[in-house]
Amino acid sequence: MTSLKHNLILAGIMIAVASHPVHASGPNDSGLAHARCTGTDAAGDYTPVPADPYPVMAAGWGPELGGGQMASRWAEDWTGMAERAPRLKAIGLGGDASITFSAEARLRDIATQNDRLVPGTDTEQVQLRGIAGADLRLNRHIRFYSEVGTGHVDDDRDAAAANFQNQLSLQQLFVDVRGQHGDMLVGAMLGRQEFADGPRQLISLSDGPNLHRTWNGIRVYAHARRFRLGAFELRGTQLADGDFNGAIQSGAILRGINASFIVSRGEGPNTYLDPFWFHTEMPAFHLGNESGPDKRDTLGLRLWGRKGAVRWDWTAARQTGRTLGGRQIDAWGLFAVQSLTLSEQGWKPKLISHIDIASGGGITPGNTLHNFHPLYASSNYLGEGQFLALSNLVLISPGISLTPGPHTTLSFEYGVARRLDADDAVYAGGMRAYAGTDGLKGHDIGTLSRLSGTWSPANNLSFNLNIEHLSVGGVLHEAGYHSGIYTQLGLTYRY
């Protein structure tokens, strides 16, 4: 096992060192920041900025990684860089046709002390992700995107889920048809695709596992200069080990309508108001000792932006529906993320905080269920250690972020966690209840400390460190749980 770990680590380092870096900087960098705020009608000349009249940061194409790169590689547009693009990017095929290749390799070593807060259950695992994609653009109106992925772990391979251990998976394969109607961009994406258009407390790519979550169906969009509209009808992908063994989950449904409006212009980012409606159907929802289908509607608003040194990202959501044999759902969640930049000089200190409140209650069979469900939330929002979940939770987490150098960031936060309903359980990631906590008195869950750092010596290479520590409070301690520590060390290379 030790030799395999060393081989995986060595292979990842060799891939990163031997590969040609993407140099995305250029004389247009200062203009790029402006373009992202006001929208752009053409692909970027010096970085792969997608052509879009609506600001790219709010267009719903997924998280930005910096230097024009996106977490979902299909969202990048390298055609504007045809004369200065790196190898294998924007390769001309005659006429307006071109093809762009992309790749990603991620290597991580993960260790957990007291896994699931059970004393003596220490674990360690090396994880490897490999992704290769191709973006074929026939012209400015039609393109095809395909992506394959592989995932490997060095320990407990037989027990690992298919999104961690997988020989070869068809991650994405879709056609994107688009056109202009006046100043408006309209289009549709049909096929297997990634989807991360919404608050990260509810919708994400699921970047924690080796393979991202993908969906099958159709997504339509209309983007103007001051607003955008979108609608989608999607089915989940059920991954399986082997070669291209993934199947469509007809019972796992994600459909909805969302939008974004610029409510005020700002210095840098604007202020955006994003209403959304998500309808989700999960055929095998687990809560406590119950299991069954869960059908719920999540209606909400997100207000986010920046004014001077202050940034904010606030979301309110209400959930209704039916679950677990017909029980009614009545749940809600409030999430507030904000920061204050103290100085633009030196280490650029920034005060950060997030306040999360998610309803709980009704775990007793037959009653109305008040547990908020975080749907497909970003795993790193409350920590990759999955010590806590956004259900029956009040979490207040102040912290500080520093930038010691142009390629290095550090952040630390200290969160105080309490349960909202003392009759309900305490929940870990995946809505897994800590057994025995629902019958105890008190609200104190504990404290969650998180230290993270990133060093990016090149635009396409980054090293990451993440340490999380949950110190158990009264409820978890009385139920027999012990404090836990999660440590993650990794490198990621993207081409």
Beta strands, then each sheet from edge to edge (+ up, - down):
strand 1: 64-66
strand 2: 69-70
strand 3: 91-94
strand 4: 97-113
strand 5: 123-137
strand 6: 142-153
strand 7: 166-181
strand 8: 184-193
strand 9: 215-223
strand 10: 227-238
strand 11: 247-264
strand 12: 271-287
strand 13: 290-307
strand 14: 310-323
strand 15: 327-341
strand 16: 350-358
strand 17: 393-405
strand 18: 408-418
strand 19: 427-428
strand 20: 432-433
strand 21: 444-458
strand 22: 461-472
strand 23: 484-494
sheet 1: 1+ 2-
sheet 2: 3+ 4- 5+ 6- 7+ 8- 9+ 10- 11+ 12- 13+ 14- 15+ 16- 17+ 18- 21+ 22- 23+
sheet 3: 19+ 20-
end
